[in-house]
Amino acid sequence: MEELFAMCQQEHPRLVGMLGLYCGDHDVAEDLAQEALIRLCRDWRRVRKLHAPERWLHRVAINLAHSHYRRKAIERRALSLLG
């Protein structure tokens, strides 16, 4: 558990920074970073055995950002069709 805690502490600022640049929105970056860390904790038994678990974490974070913006685009299209 100490290894997981240390990784979360080390990677959180990196995730927020990366996602902040990608998203251009600090609040969204924080939310996505938290979700990525939750998934890291959930999957830690498997992820810790990987050669580079931090790469897995950053890939998850980028995938979450992609999904977030896809959902937003779908919402905008749906609202424009309704309005």
N, C-alpha and C positions, 0 to 999 in steps of 0.2 A: 504493500500500500504506500510505503514511503516513496517508492520509485514513481508511482502514479501521481502522487501529490506533487513531487518535484517537477515532473513533466508538465503538469497543469500550470504550475506557477511559472515555469520557464516559457511555455508556449502561448499562454494567454495574451501577453502584450504583443507578441509577434503576429498572432492571429488577428487581433484587433487592428494592428497596423496594416497588414496585408489586405484585410477585408475593407478597411476604411479607404484605402487607395482604390480598390476594385469598385466599391459601392458609392463612394463619395458621400457617405452618410455614417457618422460615428455611431449613432444609436442602432442602426441596422447592423453595423459591423459588430457591435457588442452582443446583440441578440444572436447573430449567426455564430460568433465565437463561443458563446455559452452553449449553444446547441451542439456544436462540434465537440466540445469538451464533455458534454453529457454522453454523447455517443462513444467517446474514448473510454469513459468510465464503464459504460455498459459492456463494451467489447474488449476491455483491457486484457482479459485472460488470453485472448487470441492475438490481439495487436502487439502486446509486449514481446511476443516471440518473433515478430518481423525484424528484418534487417534494419529498417529505418522507420520506427513507429511515428516519428514526427512528420515524415512525408505522408503517411497514411492520414494523419490528422489534418494536414493542410489540404490534401485532396478532398477529404470529406467537407471541409469548410468551403472550398471553392464550389463543390457540387451543391451544397446548401444555398450558396449565393446564386448560382445558376437557376436552381429551382425557385428561389424566392422571386427572381425577376421574371421568370416564365409565368409564374402565377399572377404577378402584377400585370403583365402584358395581357393575359387572358381576361383578367378582371376589367381592364380598360376597354378591350374589344367588346366584352359583354355589355358594359355600361353604355358604350357608344351605340350599340344596336338597340338598347332599350330607350335611349334618350334621343 
